Structures are given as structure tokens and as C-alpha cells.
């Protein structure tokens, strides 16, 4: 079986998820200290972003769906402010979906080799 080639766009996106998850976790850490529900949820979502990034780099198909769900969640919670939050999040979700659902990404995540 040949080697799978990870598309550059997937590599970049996975690294962005790693950075967002890590930076978000440390940025929101002070909200976790009082052990309030909202702080726990925020930190959990940041961990999910990090996990999605790690496992997208490893080629796990479920990780690309986690990445899409993570961004869709942000679109859903942005509905209260359509112009400042919802629209930018929806555009970002569309870009992420385009990257992760393209044929090259599908081949990578489904473990198929590139044609020679």
C-alpha cells in the first residue's frame, strides 16, 4: 500500500485548530478556576479543537467531522449577533468545509492512496 499524502490545506487547517485550541485553553483558563459550568464548557470546546487538530494530522476521518462540528457549534452560538459574529463564523465554516470535503482531503482521511 502506498503512502498517503496529506494535502497542504489540511495540514495548515489542523495547525490552526491546534493553535486555537491551545491559545483558547490558556486564554480562558482563569474562567475555569472557579469551576463554573460555563468555564468548563469553554475549556472543553478548546480541548476539542486541539484534539481535532492532532487527529486530522494523523489522518483520522472522525477528526475532520469533529472540526466541522466544532465550527458549526460556533455558528450556532453566534446567532444572537448576526453581523458581528454569525456572518464571519458562517464564512469560516464554509471555508473549513471546502477544505475538508474536497476529494483530495477525502482520499487522505479515508486512507486511499493518490493515483500514480
Residue pairs with C-beta under 8 A, 6 or more apart in sequence:
1 113
2 113
2 114
2 116
3 113
4 59
4 107
4 108
4 111
4 112
4 113
4 114
5 108
5 114
6 57
6 59
6 108
7 99
7 102
7 104
7 105
7 108
9 99
9 102
9 105
10 56
10 64
10 99
10 100
10 105
10 108
11 57
13 56
13 67
13 96
13 99
13 100
14 52
14 53
14 54
14 56
14 57
15 53
15 57
16 53
17 49
17 50
17 52
17 53
17 56
17 67
17 70
18 49
18 50
18 53
18 54
19 53
20 46
20 49
21 46
21 47
21 48
21 49
21 50
21 51
21 52
21 53
22 46
22 50
24 42
24 45
24 46
24 49
25 43
25 46
25 47
25 50
28 39
28 42
28 43
28 46
29 43
31 38
31 39
31 42
31 43
32 39
32 40
32 42
32 43
33 39
45 70
45 73
48 66
48 70
49 67
49 70
51 63
51 66
52 63
52 64
52 66
52 67
52 70
53 63
53 67
54 63
55 62
55 63
55 66
56 63
56 64
56 67
56 109
59 108
59 109
59 111
60 109
61 109
61 110
63 109
64 100
64 105
64 109
67 96
67 100
68 93
68 96
68 97
68 100
71 89
71 92
71 93
71 96
72 93
74 89
74 92
74 93
75 86
75 89
75 90
75 93
78 85
78 86
78 89
78 90
79 86
99 105
100 109
106 112
107 113
107 114
